[in-house]
Amino acid sequence: VVGRQGANIMLAHKLAPQQEINVRCVETSKEAIARVVGQLAQVEEDYSYSVEFLNPDATPWGIEFPPIAEGEEAVGRVVLDIG
């Protein structure tokens, strides 16, 4: 699940809160440094984490999100799941 400011990701490695990681989008090959906000879940050997980009202008997904001013006025909000 990806968003303007970060993502929810699954890894086979355990991470620590506040740990900084390099996130790379396979489709765009773009990278961004992110901070682990927290662990969301653990399913067998996989860990799910919420991460936020350190640079608020990072756009590794290749997705053009609407400007924030328009987003706050929107009737609905969408979370994208690229998978």
PyMOL Python script that loads the backbone (N, CA, C, O; Angstrom):
from pymol import cmd

cmd.read_pdbstr("""\
ATOM      1  N   VAL A   1       0.864  -1.167   0.000  1.00  0.00           N
ATOM      2  CA  VAL A   1       0.000   0.000   0.000  1.00  0.00           C
ATOM      3  C   VAL A   1       0.910   1.228   0.000  1.00  0.00           C
ATOM      4  O   VAL A   1       1.792   1.362   0.848  1.00  0.00           O
ATOM      5  N   VAL A   2       0.682   2.124  -0.966  1.00  0.00           N
ATOM      6  CA  VAL A   2       1.543   3.305  -1.090  1.00  0.00           C
ATOM      7  C   VAL A   2       0.728   4.578  -0.915  1.00  0.00           C
ATOM      8  O   VAL A   2      -0.484   4.595  -1.129  1.00  0.00           O
ATOM      9  N   GLY A   3       1.414   5.638  -0.524  1.00  0.00           N
ATOM     10  CA  GLY A   3       0.772   6.932  -0.358  1.00  0.00           C
ATOM     11  C   GLY A   3       1.742   8.047  -0.667  1.00  0.00           C
ATOM     12  O   GLY A   3       2.899   7.801  -1.006  1.00  0.00           O
ATOM     13  N   ARG A   4       1.271   9.263  -0.551  1.00  0.00           N
ATOM     14  CA  ARG A   4       2.084  10.441  -0.833  1.00  0.00           C
ATOM     15  C   ARG A   4       3.290  10.533   0.107  1.00  0.00           C
ATOM     16  O   ARG A   4       4.375  10.924  -0.322  1.00  0.00           O
ATOM     17  N   GLN A   5       3.111  10.177   1.377  1.00  0.00           N
ATOM     18  CA  GLN A   5       4.165  10.389   2.372  1.00  0.00           C
ATOM     19  C   GLN A   5       4.893   9.121   2.796  1.00  0.00           C
ATOM     20  O   GLN A   5       5.798   9.182   3.628  1.00  0.00           O
ATOM     21  N   GLY A   6       4.514   7.972   2.236  1.00  0.00           N
ATOM     22  CA  GLY A   6       5.177   6.733   2.639  1.00  0.00           C
ATOM     23  C   GLY A   6       4.436   5.526   2.131  1.00  0.00           C
ATOM     24  O   GLY A   6       3.828   5.558   1.061  1.00  0.00           O
ATOM     25  N   ALA A   7       4.488   4.440   2.916  1.00  0.00           N
ATOM     26  CA  ALA A   7       3.871   3.193   2.471  1.00  0.00           C
ATOM     27  C   ALA A   7       3.738   2.222   3.630  1.00  0.00           C
ATOM     28  O   ALA A   7       4.324   2.416   4.695  1.00  0.00           O
ATOM     29  N   ASN A   8       2.963   1.181   3.404  1.00  0.00           N
ATOM     30  CA  ASN A   8       2.950   0.004   4.261  1.00  0.00           C
ATOM     31  C   ASN A   8       3.639  -1.082   3.450  1.00  0.00           C
ATOM     32  O   ASN A   8       3.232  -1.375   2.326  1.00  0.00           O
ATOM     33  N   ILE A   9       4.676  -1.675   4.013  1.00  0.00           N
ATOM     34  CA  ILE A   9       5.486  -2.637   3.265  1.00  0.00           C
ATOM     35  C   ILE A   9       5.608  -3.952   4.034  1.00  0.00           C
ATOM     36  O   ILE A   9       5.441  -3.989   5.253  1.00  0.00           O
ATOM     37  N   MET A  10       5.900  -5.028   3.305  1.00  0.00           N
ATOM     38  CA  MET A  10       6.142  -6.328   3.931  1.00  0.00           C
ATOM     39  C   MET A  10       7.578  -6.740   3.631  1.00  0.00           C
ATOM     40  O   MET A  10       8.059  -6.605   2.506  1.00  0.00           O
ATOM     41  N   LEU A  11       8.249  -7.245   4.662  1.00  0.00           N
ATOM     42  CA  LEU A  11       9.637  -7.686   4.544  1.00  0.00           C
ATOM     43  C   LEU A  11       9.825  -9.007   5.268  1.00  0.00           C
ATOM     44  O   LEU A  11       9.049  -9.365   6.154  1.00  0.00           O
ATOM     45  N   ALA A  12      10.859  -9.718   4.878  1.00  0.00           N
ATOM     46  CA  ALA A  12      11.228 -10.941   5.587  1.00  0.00           C
ATOM     47  C   ALA A  12      12.204 -10.627   6.718  1.00  0.00           C
ATOM     48  O   ALA A  12      12.615 -11.527   7.450  1.00  0.00           O
ATOM     49  N   HIS A  13      12.581  -9.340   6.864  1.00  0.00           N
ATOM     50  CA  HIS A  13      13.532  -8.920   7.893  1.00  0.00           C
ATOM     51  C   HIS A  13      12.829  -8.102   8.955  1.00  0.00           C
ATOM     52  O   HIS A  13      11.906  -7.343   8.658  1.00  0.00           O
ATOM     53  N   LYS A  14      13.264  -8.258  10.184  1.00  0.00           N
ATOM     54  CA  LYS A  14      12.707  -7.479  11.296  1.00  0.00           C
ATOM     55  C   LYS A  14      13.409  -6.125  11.338  1.00  0.00           C
ATOM     56  O   LYS A  14      14.632  -6.047  11.226  1.00  0.00           O
ATOM     57  N   LEU A  15      12.620  -5.055  11.499  1.00  0.00           N
ATOM     58  CA  LEU A  15      13.151  -3.699  11.585  1.00  0.00           C
ATOM     59  C   LEU A  15      12.794  -3.099  12.938  1.00  0.00           C
ATOM     60  O   LEU A  15      11.912  -3.595  13.638  1.00  0.00           O
ATOM     61  N   ALA A  16      13.485  -2.033  13.294  1.00  0.00           N
ATOM     62  CA  ALA A  16      13.238  -1.345  14.561  1.00  0.00           C
ATOM     63  C   ALA A  16      12.514  -0.026  14.301  1.00  0.00           C
ATOM     64  O   ALA A  16      12.736   0.602  13.266  1.00  0.00           O
ATOM     65  N   PRO A  17      11.657   0.401  15.217  1.00  0.00           N
ATOM     66  CA  PRO A  17      11.025   1.719  15.069  1.00  0.00           C
ATOM     67  C   PRO A  17      12.091   2.804  14.930  1.00  0.00           C
ATOM     68  O   PRO A  17      13.130   2.755  15.589  1.00  0.00           O
ATOM     69  N   GLN A  18      11.826   3.769  14.077  1.00  0.00           N
ATOM     70  CA  GLN A  18      12.717   4.898  13.790  1.00  0.00           C
ATOM     71  C   GLN A  18      13.922   4.510  12.915  1.00  0.00           C
ATOM     72  O   GLN A  18      14.715   5.381  12.557  1.00  0.00           O
ATOM     73  N   GLN A  19      14.075   3.236  12.568  1.00  0.00           N
ATOM     74  CA  GLN A  19      15.171   2.815  11.697  1.00  0.00           C
ATOM     75  C   GLN A  19      14.969   3.433  10.317  1.00  0.00           C
ATOM     76  O   GLN A  19      13.844   3.511   9.823  1.00  0.00           O
ATOM     77  N   GLU A  20      16.064   3.872   9.700  1.00  0.00           N
ATOM     78  CA  GLU A  20      15.985   4.440   8.360  1.00  0.00           C
ATOM     79  C   GLU A  20      16.328   3.364   7.342  1.00  0.00           C
ATOM     80  O   GLU A  20      17.285   2.608   7.507  1.00  0.00           O
ATOM     81  N   ILE A  21      15.514   3.312   6.272  1.00  0.00           N
ATOM     82  CA  ILE A  21      15.731   2.325   5.218  1.00  0.00           C
ATOM     83  C   ILE A  21      15.627   3.005   3.859  1.00  0.00           C
ATOM     84  O   ILE A  21      15.054   4.087   3.733  1.00  0.00           O
ATOM     85  N   ASN A  22      16.184   2.361   2.855  1.00  0.00           N
ATOM     86  CA  ASN A  22      16.086   2.834   1.491  1.00  0.00           C
ATOM     87  C   ASN A  22      14.964   2.059   0.808  1.00  0.00           C
ATOM     88  O   ASN A  22      15.025   0.833   0.712  1.00  0.00           O
ATOM     89  N   VAL A  23      13.945   2.763   0.334  1.00  0.00           N
ATOM     90  CA  VAL A  23      12.809   2.134  -0.334  1.00  0.00           C
ATOM     91  C   VAL A  23      12.972   2.354  -1.832  1.00  0.00           C
ATOM     92  O   VAL A  23      13.167   3.484  -2.282  1.00  0.00           O
ATOM     93  N   ARG A  24      12.892   1.258  -2.612  1.00  0.00           N
ATOM     94  CA  ARG A  24      13.020   1.364  -4.071  1.00  0.00           C
ATOM     95  C   ARG A  24      11.792   0.759  -4.723  1.00  0.00           C
ATOM     96  O   ARG A  24      11.388  -0.358  -4.400  1.00  0.00           O
ATOM     97  N   CYS A  25      11.206   1.503  -5.637  1.00  0.00           N
ATOM     98  CA  CYS A  25      10.062   1.028  -6.410  1.00  0.00           C
ATOM     99  C   CYS A  25      10.617   0.207  -7.577  1.00  0.00           C
ATOM    100  O   CYS A  25      11.400   0.718  -8.377  1.00  0.00           O
ATOM    101  N   VAL A  26      10.220  -1.044  -7.674  1.00  0.00           N
ATOM    102  CA  VAL A  26      10.714  -1.932  -8.726  1.00  0.00           C
ATOM    103  C   VAL A  26      10.318  -1.420 -10.112  1.00  0.00           C
ATOM    104  O   VAL A  26      11.114  -1.497 -11.048  1.00  0.00           O
ATOM    105  N   GLU A  27       9.110  -0.903 -10.249  1.00  0.00           N
ATOM    106  CA  GLU A  27       8.627  -0.452 -11.551  1.00  0.00           C
ATOM    107  C   GLU A  27       9.325   0.805 -12.063  1.00  0.00           C
ATOM    108  O   GLU A  27       9.565   0.924 -13.265  1.00  0.00           O
ATOM    109  N   THR A  28       9.658   1.749 -11.172  1.00  0.00           N
ATOM    110  CA  THR A  28      10.267   3.015 -11.605  1.00  0.00           C
ATOM    111  C   THR A  28      11.771   3.051 -11.363  1.00  0.00           C
ATOM    112  O   THR A  28      12.463   3.893 -11.935  1.00  0.00           O
ATOM    113  N   SER A  29      12.285   2.162 -10.535  1.00  0.00           N
ATOM    114  CA  SER A  29      13.696   2.149 -10.104  1.00  0.00           C
ATOM    115  C   SER A  29      14.072   3.392  -9.298  1.00  0.00           C
ATOM    116  O   SER A  29      15.255   3.633  -9.055  1.00  0.00           O
ATOM    117  N   LYS A  30      13.081   4.182  -8.883  1.00  0.00           N
ATOM    118  CA  LYS A  30      13.354   5.361  -8.057  1.00  0.00           C
ATOM    119  C   LYS A  30      13.440   4.935  -6.602  1.00  0.00           C
ATOM    120  O   LYS A  30      12.796   3.975  -6.179  1.00  0.00           O
ATOM    121  N   GLU A  31      14.260   5.678  -5.833  1.00  0.00           N
ATOM    122  CA  GLU A  31      14.482   5.356  -4.425  1.00  0.00           C
ATOM    123  C   GLU A  31      14.176   6.552  -3.534  1.00  0.00           C
ATOM    124  O   GLU A  31      14.196   7.700  -3.978  1.00  0.00           O
ATOM    125  N   ALA A  32      13.896   6.261  -2.275  1.00  0.00           N
ATOM    126  CA  ALA A  32      13.682   7.304  -1.268  1.00  0.00           C
ATOM    127  C   ALA A  32      14.065   6.741   0.094  1.00  0.00           C
ATOM    128  O   ALA A  32      13.843   5.563   0.372  1.00  0.00           O
ATOM    129  N   ILE A  33      14.635   7.580   0.931  1.00  0.00           N
ATOM    130  CA  ILE A  33      14.957   7.184   2.295  1.00  0.00           C
ATOM    131  C   ILE A  33      13.689   7.335   3.138  1.00  0.00           C
ATOM    132  O   ILE A  33      13.001   8.354   3.074  1.00  0.00           O
ATOM    133  N   ALA A  34      13.395   6.298   3.932  1.00  0.00           N
ATOM    134  CA  ALA A  34      12.193   6.309   4.765  1.00  0.00           C
ATOM    135  C   ALA A  34      12.551   5.911   6.191  1.00  0.00           C
ATOM    136  O   ALA A  34      13.587   5.293   6.438  1.00  0.00           O
ATOM    137  N   ARG A  35      11.679   6.274   7.122  1.00  0.00           N
ATOM    138  CA  ARG A  35      11.827   5.933   8.532  1.00  0.00           C
ATOM    139  C   ARG A  35      10.700   4.981   8.907  1.00  0.00           C
ATOM    140  O   ARG A  35       9.550   5.178   8.516  1.00  0.00           O
ATOM    141  N   VAL A  36      11.041   3.952   9.665  1.00  0.00           N
ATOM    142  CA  VAL A  36      10.030   3.004  10.130  1.00  0.00           C
ATOM    143  C   VAL A  36       9.193   3.676  11.211  1.00  0.00           C
ATOM    144  O   VAL A  36       9.717   4.089  12.246  1.00  0.00           O
ATOM    145  N   VAL A  37       7.885   3.782  10.963  1.00  0.00           N
ATOM    146  CA  VAL A  37       6.965   4.365  11.933  1.00  0.00           C
ATOM    147  C   VAL A  37       6.598   3.313  12.965  1.00  0.00           C
ATOM    148  O   VAL A  37       6.530   3.603  14.159  1.00  0.00           O
ATOM    149  N   GLY A  38       6.362   2.094  12.506  1.00  0.00           N
ATOM    150  CA  GLY A  38       6.021   1.023  13.428  1.00  0.00           C
ATOM    151  C   GLY A  38       5.689  -0.260  12.697  1.00  0.00           C
ATOM    152  O   GLY A  38       5.460  -0.266  11.488  1.00  0.00           O
ATOM    153  N   GLN A  39       5.668  -1.345  13.452  1.00  0.00           N
ATOM    154  CA  GLN A  39       5.296  -2.640  12.902  1.00  0.00           C
ATOM    155  C   GLN A  39       3.786  -2.775  12.952  1.00  0.00           C
ATOM    156  O   GLN A  39       3.169  -2.509  13.983  1.00  0.00           O
ATOM    157  N   LEU A  40       3.189  -3.187  11.845  1.00  0.00           N
ATOM    158  CA  LEU A  40       1.738  -3.342  11.758  1.00  0.00           C
ATOM    159  C   LEU A  40       1.300  -4.761  12.083  1.00  0.00           C
ATOM    160  O   LEU A  40       0.282  -4.970  12.742  1.00  0.00           O
ATOM    161  N   ALA A  41       2.084  -5.745  11.612  1.00  0.00           N
ATOM    162  CA  ALA A  41       1.696  -7.141  11.806  1.00  0.00           C
ATOM    163  C   ALA A  41       2.879  -8.055  11.520  1.00  0.00           C
ATOM    164  O   ALA A  41       3.894  -7.636  10.962  1.00  0.00           O
ATOM    165  N   GLN A  42       2.721  -9.313  11.916  1.00  0.00           N
ATOM    166  CA  GLN A  42       3.677 -10.360  11.578  1.00  0.00           C
ATOM    167  C   GLN A  42       2.867 -11.586  11.158  1.00  0.00           C
ATOM    168  O   GLN A  42       2.024 -12.075  11.911  1.00  0.00           O
ATOM    169  N   VAL A  43       3.133 -12.070   9.954  1.00  0.00           N
ATOM    170  CA  VAL A  43       2.464 -13.264   9.444  1.00  0.00           C
ATOM    171  C   VAL A  43       3.558 -14.277   9.117  1.00  0.00           C
ATOM    172  O   VAL A  43       4.283 -14.140   8.132  1.00  0.00           O
ATOM    173  N   GLU A  44       3.656 -15.295   9.968  1.00  0.00           N
ATOM    174  CA  GLU A  44       4.713 -16.303   9.877  1.00  0.00           C
ATOM    175  C   GLU A  44       6.074 -15.614   9.855  1.00  0.00           C
ATOM    176  O   GLU A  44       6.459 -14.998  10.849  1.00  0.00           O
ATOM    177  N   GLU A  45       6.811 -15.700   8.750  1.00  0.00           N
ATOM    178  CA  GLU A  45       8.160 -15.121   8.681  1.00  0.00           C
ATOM    179  C   GLU A  45       8.186 -13.731   8.040  1.00  0.00           C
ATOM    180  O   GLU A  45       9.263 -13.177   7.822  1.00  0.00           O
ATOM    181  N   ASP A  46       7.021 -13.162   7.739  1.00  0.00           N
ATOM    182  CA  ASP A  46       6.956 -11.845   7.106  1.00  0.00           C
ATOM    183  C   ASP A  46       6.490 -10.793   8.107  1.00  0.00           C
ATOM    184  O   ASP A  46       5.633 -11.052   8.952  1.00  0.00           O
ATOM    185  N   TYR A  47       7.074  -9.600   7.992  1.00  0.00           N
ATOM    186  CA  TYR A  47       6.754  -8.483   8.880  1.00  0.00           C
ATOM    187  C   TYR A  47       6.169  -7.352   8.044  1.00  0.00           C
ATOM    188  O   TYR A  47       6.677  -7.050   6.964  1.00  0.00           O
ATOM    189  N   SER A  48       5.115  -6.732   8.531  1.00  0.00           N
ATOM    190  CA  SER A  48       4.483  -5.601   7.863  1.00  0.00           C
ATOM    191  C   SER A  48       4.792  -4.330   8.655  1.00  0.00           C
ATOM    192  O   SER A  48       4.617  -4.290   9.873  1.00  0.00           O
ATOM    193  N   TYR A  49       5.255  -3.289   7.948  1.00  0.00           N
ATOM    194  CA  TYR A  49       5.648  -2.038   8.589  1.00  0.00           C
ATOM    195  C   TYR A  49       5.010  -0.844   7.893  1.00  0.00           C
ATOM    196  O   TYR A  49       4.701  -0.894   6.702  1.00  0.00           O
ATOM    197  N   SER A  50       4.820   0.214   8.641  1.00  0.00           N
ATOM    198  CA  SER A  50       4.453   1.506   8.091  1.00  0.00           C
ATOM    199  C   SER A  50       5.723   2.347   8.061  1.00  0.00           C
ATOM    200  O   SER A  50       6.432   2.446   9.063  1.00  0.00           O
ATOM    201  N   VAL A  51       6.009   2.954   6.908  1.00  0.00           N
ATOM    202  CA  VAL A  51       7.199   3.792   6.775  1.00  0.00           C
ATOM    203  C   VAL A  51       6.799   5.155   6.211  1.00  0.00           C
ATOM    204  O   VAL A  51       5.837   5.269   5.451  1.00  0.00           O
ATOM    205  N   GLU A  52       7.556   6.186   6.599  1.00  0.00           N
ATOM    206  CA  GLU A  52       7.325   7.527   6.076  1.00  0.00           C
ATOM    207  C   GLU A  52       8.605   8.037   5.443  1.00  0.00           C
ATOM    208  O   GLU A  52       9.701   7.782   5.942  1.00  0.00           O
ATOM    209  N   PHE A  53       8.460   8.768   4.330  1.00  0.00           N
ATOM    210  CA  PHE A  53       9.623   9.324   3.653  1.00  0.00           C
ATOM    211  C   PHE A  53      10.221  10.461   4.469  1.00  0.00           C
ATOM    212  O   PHE A  53       9.487  11.253   5.060  1.00  0.00           O
ATOM    213  N   LEU A  54      11.543  10.547   4.507  1.00  0.00           N
ATOM    214  CA  LEU A  54      12.202  11.663   5.187  1.00  0.00           C
ATOM    215  C   LEU A  54      12.080  12.939   4.361  1.00  0.00           C
ATOM    216  O   LEU A  54      11.997  14.036   4.915  1.00  0.00           O
ATOM    217  N   ASN A  55      12.069  12.796   3.035  1.00  0.00           N
ATOM    218  CA  ASN A  55      11.886  13.932   2.140  1.00  0.00           C
ATOM    219  C   ASN A  55      10.414  13.962   1.715  1.00  0.00           C
ATOM    220  O   ASN A  55       9.973  13.062   1.000  1.00  0.00           O
ATOM    221  N   PRO A  56       9.645  14.971   2.134  1.00  0.00           N
ATOM    222  CA  PRO A  56       8.215  14.995   1.796  1.00  0.00           C
ATOM    223  C   PRO A  56       7.948  15.125   0.295  1.00  0.00           C
ATOM    224  O   PRO A  56       6.824  14.892  -0.150  1.00  0.00           O
ATOM    225  N   ASP A  57       8.956  15.491  -0.485  1.00  0.00           N
ATOM    226  CA  ASP A  57       8.795  15.621  -1.934  1.00  0.00           C
ATOM    227  C   ASP A  57       9.194  14.347  -2.680  1.00  0.00           C
ATOM    228  O   ASP A  57       9.185  14.330  -3.911  1.00  0.00           O
ATOM    229  N   ALA A  58       9.541  13.290  -1.959  1.00  0.00           N
ATOM    230  CA  ALA A  58       9.930  12.036  -2.602  1.00  0.00           C
ATOM    231  C   ALA A  58       8.754  11.463  -3.388  1.00  0.00           C
ATOM    232  O   ALA A  58       7.615  11.476  -2.923  1.00  0.00           O
ATOM    233  N   THR A  59       9.048  10.962  -4.584  1.00  0.00           N
ATOM    234  CA  THR A  59       7.999  10.382  -5.438  1.00  0.00           C
ATOM    235  C   THR A  59       8.492   9.092  -6.099  1.00  0.00           C
ATOM    236  O   THR A  59       8.515   9.013  -7.327  1.00  0.00           O
ATOM    237  N   PRO A  60       8.881   8.094  -5.329  1.00  0.00           N
ATOM    238  CA  PRO A  60       9.418   6.885  -5.956  1.00  0.00           C
ATOM    239  C   PRO A  60       8.384   6.064  -6.717  1.00  0.00           C
ATOM    240  O   PRO A  60       8.761   5.256  -7.566  1.00  0.00           O
ATOM    241  N   TRP A  61       7.104   6.241  -6.443  1.00  0.00           N
ATOM    242  CA  TRP A  61       6.070   5.388  -7.048  1.00  0.00           C
ATOM    243  C   TRP A  61       5.763   5.745  -8.491  1.00  0.00           C
ATOM    244  O   TRP A  61       5.192   4.929  -9.215  1.00  0.00           O
ATOM    245  N   GLY A  62       6.128   6.944  -8.926  1.00  0.00           N
ATOM    246  CA  GLY A  62       5.768   7.366 -10.271  1.00  0.00           C
ATOM    247  C   GLY A  62       4.284   7.713 -10.368  1.00  0.00           C
ATOM    248  O   GLY A  62       3.713   7.701 -11.458  1.00  0.00           O
ATOM    249  N   ILE A  63       3.662   8.020  -9.231  1.00  0.00           N
ATOM    250  CA  ILE A  63       2.244   8.372  -9.179  1.00  0.00           C
ATOM    251  C   ILE A  63       2.140   9.870  -8.943  1.00  0.00           C
ATOM    252  O   ILE A  63       2.812  10.413  -8.066  1.00  0.00           O
ATOM    253  N   GLU A  64       1.309  10.529  -9.715  1.00  0.00           N
ATOM    254  CA  GLU A  64       1.087  11.958  -9.512  1.00  0.00           C
ATOM    255  C   GLU A  64      -0.133  12.129  -8.612  1.00  0.00           C
ATOM    256  O   GLU A  64      -1.271  12.035  -9.071  1.00  0.00           O
ATOM    257  N   PHE A  65       0.115  12.379  -7.333  1.00  0.00           N
ATOM    258  CA  PHE A  65      -0.967  12.606  -6.381  1.00  0.00           C
ATOM    259  C   PHE A  65      -1.506  14.024  -6.574  1.00  0.00           C
ATOM    260  O   PHE A  65      -0.749  14.912  -6.966  1.00  0.00           O
ATOM    261  N   PRO A  66      -2.793  14.259  -6.309  1.00  0.00           N
ATOM    262  CA  PRO A  66      -3.318  15.627  -6.438  1.00  0.00           C
ATOM    263  C   PRO A  66      -2.642  16.539  -5.421  1.00  0.00           C
ATOM    264  O   PRO A  66      -2.204  16.080  -4.366  1.00  0.00           O
ATOM    265  N   PRO A  67      -2.557  17.831  -5.737  1.00  0.00           N
ATOM    266  CA  PRO A  67      -1.972  18.763  -4.760  1.00  0.00           C
ATOM    267  C   PRO A  67      -2.710  18.642  -3.427  1.00  0.00           C
ATOM    268  O   PRO A  67      -3.901  18.331  -3.392  1.00  0.00           O
ATOM    269  N   ILE A  68      -1.994  18.889  -2.343  1.00  0.00           N
ATOM    270  CA  ILE A  68      -2.580  18.729  -1.007  1.00  0.00           C
ATOM    271  C   ILE A  68      -3.806  19.608  -0.827  1.00  0.00           C
ATOM    272  O   ILE A  68      -4.778  19.163  -0.216  1.00  0.00           O
ATOM    273  N   ALA A  69      -3.804  20.826  -1.328  1.00  0.00           N
ATOM    274  CA  ALA A  69      -4.961  21.715  -1.175  1.00  0.00           C
ATOM    275  C   ALA A  69      -6.198  21.071  -1.771  1.00  0.00           C
ATOM    276  O   ALA A  69      -7.272  21.140  -1.174  1.00  0.00           O
ATOM    277  N   GLU A  70      -6.071  20.442  -2.943  1.00  0.00           N
ATOM    278  CA  GLU A  70      -7.216  19.768  -3.558  1.00  0.00           C
ATOM    279  C   GLU A  70      -7.592  18.522  -2.764  1.00  0.00           C
ATOM    280  O   GLU A  70      -8.774  18.214  -2.612  1.00  0.00           O
ATOM    281  N   GLY A  71      -6.593  17.807  -2.261  1.00  0.00           N
ATOM    282  CA  GLY A  71      -6.854  16.584  -1.515  1.00  0.00           C
ATOM    283  C   GLY A  71      -7.656  16.830  -0.249  1.00  0.00           C
ATOM    284  O   GLY A  71      -8.504  16.015   0.114  1.00  0.00           O
ATOM    285  N   GLU A  72      -7.401  17.940   0.429  1.00  0.00           N
ATOM    286  CA  GLU A  72      -8.124  18.241   1.661  1.00  0.00           C
ATOM    287  C   GLU A  72      -9.577  18.582   1.387  1.00  0.00           C
ATOM    288  O   GLU A  72     -10.429  18.404   2.258  1.00  0.00           O
ATOM    289  N   GLU A  73      -9.874  19.070   0.186  1.00  0.00           N
ATOM    290  CA  GLU A  73     -11.234  19.436  -0.170  1.00  0.00           C
ATOM    291  C   GLU A  73     -11.973  18.290  -0.847  1.00  0.00           C
ATOM    292  O   GLU A  73     -13.164  18.415  -1.129  1.00  0.00           O
ATOM    293  N   ALA A  74     -11.306  17.193  -1.110  1.00  0.00           N
ATOM    294  CA  ALA A  74     -11.912  16.077  -1.831  1.00  0.00           C
ATOM    295  C   ALA A  74     -13.023  15.434  -1.008  1.00  0.00           C
ATOM    296  O   ALA A  74     -12.973  15.406   0.221  1.00  0.00           O
ATOM    297  N   VAL A  75     -14.014  14.927  -1.708  1.00  0.00           N
ATOM    298  CA  VAL A  75     -15.125  14.245  -1.053  1.00  0.00           C
ATOM    299  C   VAL A  75     -14.676  12.900  -0.524  1.00  0.00           C
ATOM    300  O   VAL A  75     -15.084  12.504   0.568  1.00  0.00           O
ATOM    301  N   GLY A  76     -13.844  12.186  -1.272  1.00  0.00           N
ATOM    302  CA  GLY A  76     -13.354  10.872  -0.859  1.00  0.00           C
ATOM    303  C   GLY A  76     -11.849  10.805  -0.955  1.00  0.00           C
ATOM    304  O   GLY A  76     -11.222  11.622  -1.629  1.00  0.00           O
ATOM    305  N   ARG A  77     -11.279   9.842  -0.287  1.00  0.00           N
ATOM    306  CA  ARG A  77      -9.837   9.628  -0.325  1.00  0.00           C
ATOM    307  C   ARG A  77      -9.584   8.202  -0.777  1.00  0.00           C
ATOM    308  O   ARG A  77     -10.397   7.310  -0.533  1.00  0.00           O
ATOM    309  N   VAL A  78      -8.441   7.988  -1.444  1.00  0.00           N
ATOM    310  CA  VAL A  78      -8.115   6.672  -1.984  1.00  0.00           C
ATOM    311  C   VAL A  78      -6.734   6.270  -1.501  1.00  0.00           C
ATOM    312  O   VAL A  78      -5.808   7.080  -1.500  1.00  0.00           O
ATOM    313  N   VAL A  79      -6.598   5.018  -1.090  1.00  0.00           N
ATOM    314  CA  VAL A  79      -5.307   4.419  -0.786  1.00  0.00           C
ATOM    315  C   VAL A  79      -5.019   3.446  -1.904  1.00  0.00           C
ATOM    316  O   VAL A  79      -5.862   2.611  -2.232  1.00  0.00           O
ATOM    317  N   LEU A  80      -3.840   3.541  -2.495  1.00  0.00           N
ATOM    318  CA  LEU A  80      -3.500   2.703  -3.631  1.00  0.00           C
ATOM    319  C   LEU A  80      -2.731   1.468  -3.173  1.00  0.00           C
ATOM    320  O   LEU A  80      -1.845   1.556  -2.323  1.00  0.00           O
ATOM    321  N   ASP A  81      -3.070   0.349  -3.730  1.00  0.00           N
ATOM    322  CA  ASP A  81      -2.379  -0.912  -3.456  1.00  0.00           C
ATOM    323  C   ASP A  81      -1.818  -1.391  -4.774  1.00  0.00           C
ATOM    324  O   ASP A  81      -2.561  -1.848  -5.643  1.00  0.00           O
ATOM    325  N   ILE A  82      -0.487  -1.288  -4.929  1.00  0.00           N
ATOM    326  CA  ILE A  82       0.162  -1.728  -6.156  1.00  0.00           C
ATOM    327  C   ILE A  82       0.697  -3.121  -5.892  1.00  0.00           C
ATOM    328  O   ILE A  82       1.598  -3.289  -5.071  1.00  0.00           O
ATOM    329  N   GLY A  83       0.179  -4.092  -6.548  1.00  0.00           N
ATOM    330  CA  GLY A  83       0.647  -5.423  -6.261  1.00  0.00           C
ATOM    331  C   GLY A  83       0.288  -6.441  -7.255  1.00  0.00           C
ATOM    332  O   GLY A  83       0.643  -7.609  -7.098  1.00  0.00           O
TER     333      GLY A  83
END
""", "prot")
cmd.dss("prot")
cmd.show_as("cartoon", "prot")
cmd.util.cbc("prot")
cmd.orient("prot")
